[in-house]
Amino acid sequence: MKKMQSGFTLIELIMVIVILGVLAATAAPRFLDLQSDARAAAVDGLAGGLKSAGSITYAACLLDAACDQSAATSSASVGGQSIAVAYGWPTAASIDTAADVTLGNFTAATSGTARTYTLAANCLVTYTEAASAGATATVTVDKSSC
């Protein structure tokens, strides 16, 4: 009577190791680039927050009789805070307050009517206030080097 052995042969174990190695080699580059995806997502999130805050402030200005959306300088009350507005949209200097921005890893700089939030070189969001009555504030995103 022959004795039955159970287990894996050396060849089977080597083949499993080779297959796992090939899978790891193809999957590793995808997971190693998570930082750039995270930076791009952070920039997109900030851009969405700025757009929402601008729209909410503009709506508040439309509802507030004291706020003049046809003037270059006015103010709107949003959530109990006074927000400086230009043509009903938050000014570059007041968008942080309107959006309740916490900079974290971003750096921010205001230049004239634009406020730029930079996470890395060419990984940034720029808020530009409205230039005239009837115009809207704009949010532009550059993720070319996130």
C-alpha positions as CSV (number, residue, x, y, z in Angstrom):
1,M,0.0,0.0,0.0
2,K,1.3,3.4,-1.0
3,K,1.6,6.2,1.5
4,M,-0.3,9.4,0.5
5,Q,1.6,12.6,1.1
6,S,-0.1,15.9,1.4
7,G,1.3,19.4,0.8
8,F,2.8,21.5,-1.9
9,T,5.8,20.7,-4.1
10,L,8.7,23.0,-4.3
11,I,7.8,23.9,-7.9
12,E,4.3,24.9,-6.9
13,L,5.6,27.1,-4.1
14,I,8.1,28.8,-6.5
15,M,5.3,29.5,-9.0
16,V,3.1,31.1,-6.4
17,I,6.0,33.3,-5.3
18,V,6.8,34.3,-8.9
19,I,3.1,35.2,-9.5
20,L,2.9,37.3,-6.3
21,G,6.1,39.0,-7.4
22,V,4.7,39.9,-10.8
23,L,1.5,41.2,-9.2
24,A,3.4,43.3,-6.7
25,A,5.6,44.8,-9.4
26,T,2.6,45.9,-11.5
27,A,0.6,47.2,-8.5
28,A,3.4,49.0,-6.6
29,P,3.7,52.0,-9.0
30,R,0.0,52.7,-8.8
31,F,0.2,53.0,-5.0
32,L,3.4,54.8,-4.8
33,D,1.9,57.9,-6.6
34,L,-0.7,58.5,-4.0
35,Q,0.8,61.8,-2.9
36,S,0.1,63.6,-6.2
37,D,-3.4,62.2,-6.1
38,A,-3.9,63.6,-2.6
39,R,-2.5,67.0,-3.5
40,A,-4.8,67.2,-6.6
41,A,-7.8,66.2,-4.4
42,A,-6.9,68.9,-1.8
43,V,-6.7,71.5,-4.5
44,D,-10.1,70.4,-5.9
45,G,-11.6,70.4,-2.5
46,L,-10.4,74.0,-1.8
47,A,-11.7,75.1,-5.2
48,G,-15.1,73.7,-4.4
49,G,-15.2,75.4,-1.0
50,L,-14.3,78.7,-2.6
51,K,-17.0,78.4,-5.2
52,S,-19.6,77.5,-2.7
53,A,-18.6,80.3,-0.3
54,G,-18.8,82.8,-3.2
55,S,-22.2,81.6,-4.2
56,I,-23.6,81.7,-0.7
57,T,-22.2,85.2,-0.1
58,Y,-23.6,86.4,-3.4
59,A,-27.0,85.0,-2.4
60,A,-26.8,86.6,1.0
61,C,-26.0,89.9,-0.6
62,L,-29.0,89.6,-2.9
63,L,-31.2,89.1,0.2
64,D,-29.6,91.8,2.3
65,A,-31.1,95.2,1.6
66,A,-28.0,96.9,2.9
67,C,-25.7,95.1,0.5
68,D,-25.3,96.7,-2.9
69,Q,-24.4,94.1,-5.5
70,S,-23.9,96.8,-8.1
71,A,-21.1,98.6,-6.1
72,A,-17.4,97.8,-6.1
73,T,-17.4,97.9,-2.3
74,S,-20.1,96.8,0.1
75,S,-20.6,94.1,2.7
76,A,-22.9,91.1,3.3
77,S,-23.8,89.4,6.5
78,V,-23.2,85.6,6.2
79,G,-23.5,83.4,9.3
80,G,-23.3,86.3,11.6
81,Q,-20.1,87.6,10.0
82,S,-19.7,90.7,7.8
83,I,-18.0,89.8,4.5
84,A,-16.6,92.5,2.3
85,V,-18.0,92.1,-1.2
86,A,-17.3,93.5,-4.7
87,Y,-20.4,93.5,-6.9
88,G,-22.0,91.0,-4.5
89,W,-19.1,88.5,-4.5
90,P,-16.5,88.1,-1.7
91,T,-13.4,90.2,-2.2
92,A,-10.0,88.5,-2.5
93,A,-9.2,89.8,1.0
94,S,-12.4,88.4,2.5
95,I,-12.7,85.0,0.7
96,D,-10.8,83.2,3.6
97,T,-13.5,84.4,6.1
98,A,-16.4,83.6,3.7
99,A,-15.1,80.1,3.0
100,D,-13.7,79.5,6.5
101,V,-10.4,78.5,5.0
102,T,-7.8,76.8,7.2
103,L,-4.6,76.9,5.2
104,G,-2.9,73.8,6.5
105,N,-0.3,72.9,3.9
106,F,-1.4,75.7,1.5
107,T,0.3,79.1,1.4
108,A,-1.8,82.0,0.3
109,A,-1.0,85.4,-1.3
110,T,-3.3,88.2,-2.4
111,S,-2.4,90.3,-5.4
112,G,-4.9,93.0,-6.3
113,T,-8.2,91.3,-6.9
114,A,-6.9,87.7,-6.9
115,R,-6.0,85.4,-4.0
116,T,-3.8,82.4,-4.8
117,Y,-3.5,79.3,-2.6
118,T,-0.4,77.2,-3.4
119,L,0.2,73.6,-2.3
120,A,3.2,72.9,-4.6
121,A,4.6,74.5,-7.7
122,N,1.9,74.5,-10.3
123,C,-0.5,72.9,-7.9
124,L,-2.7,75.8,-6.9
125,V,-6.1,77.5,-6.8
126,T,-6.8,81.1,-7.7
127,Y,-9.9,83.1,-6.6
128,T,-10.5,86.2,-8.6
129,E,-13.2,88.6,-7.4
130,A,-15.9,90.0,-9.7
131,A,-14.7,92.8,-11.9
132,S,-18.0,94.6,-12.6
133,A,-21.7,94.5,-11.9
134,G,-23.2,91.4,-13.4
135,A,-19.9,89.6,-13.5
136,T,-19.1,86.6,-11.3
137,A,-16.1,85.7,-9.2
138,T,-13.9,83.0,-10.7
139,V,-12.0,80.1,-9.3
140,T,-9.3,78.6,-11.4
141,V,-7.3,75.4,-10.7
142,D,-3.8,74.4,-11.9
143,K,-3.0,70.8,-11.2
144,S,-0.3,70.4,-13.8
145,S,2.4,69.5,-11.3
146,C,0.6,68.2,-8.3
